[in-house]
Amino acid sequence: MTPAQRLFAIEDLLNQQLNPTSLTLEDNSAEHAGHASAGGAGHFTVHIASPQFDGKSIIQQHRLVYQALDALMETEIHALSIQVK
């Protein structure tokens, strides 16, 4: 997958699963160039707000994000930073 395709896939899954009211994605992969263990997968930061986060702890909110992106976690995402709004 190209970097643009990765961002689109992440955005698409988060929109489908969490219906966010706010969503911004950053591809930080260039900052980690040469990171041998990444195996070609990317480094990303997700800034997200969703009504599904209401009443949930930070850990529960992060689990929802990881669950939404599960299909990409082993192949396209090496590192993920989550910033919940």
N, C-alpha and C positions, 0 to 999 in steps of 0.2 A: 504494500500500500504506500502511496506517496504521502508526504506530510499533509497536503491539502485533503486527501481522502481520509486520513486519520482524524483530522479535525472535524470533517463533515460527519464521519461515523460516530464520533464521541457526542457531538451536538445532537445528532439524530436520536441516538439511544437515550440521552438525558431528556430530550423533549418528549419522547414517547413514554418513558417510564415515570418521570417526575413532574411533567407539566410545569416547568419553572416559570416564575414571574420575572426572573432576571437570570441571564446566563451569559458569561463571558469566558472564553477559552484562550489560554496562552500556550504556545508551543515553545518550550524552553530547551528543546533538544540541542540546538546549536551550542548552548552553554555547557553541554556535556559531551561534546564531540570526542571520540576516542575512548569513551567509557566502554571498555571491553565486554563487560557483563550484560550490556544492554541488548546485544544481539540484533541491532537494527531497529528495535522498538524505541518509542519516543518518551520524552519527559514533558509532562503537561501540568498546568495549573488551571483549576476550574473554580470560577467564582459563581456561586449559584444561590438562588432563593427559591423556595417552593412551599406551597401550602402544606405539602406532605411532611414538612419538617416541624410543623406546629406541635408543640407539646412533647417533642422528642429531645433527648440529650444529644450533645455533639457526636458522641460515638454512634448513636442510632442514626443520626443524619448522615454521617460518613458511610455507614454500612449501606444505606439506601443508594448512595452514589456508587459505591463499589458493586453492589448487586446489579445496578442498571448497566454498568460497564463490564460485567463479568466476561462477556464474549470476547472482549478485546484485551483483557488483562494479561493473558499469557502470550499473546502474539504481537500486539500493536502498542501496548502501553507498558513501559518499563518502570516509570515513576509517575506518581500522581499526587499533587498537592491540592487539597480541597479547602476552599475558603467559603464558608457558609455565611450568607448575609441574613 
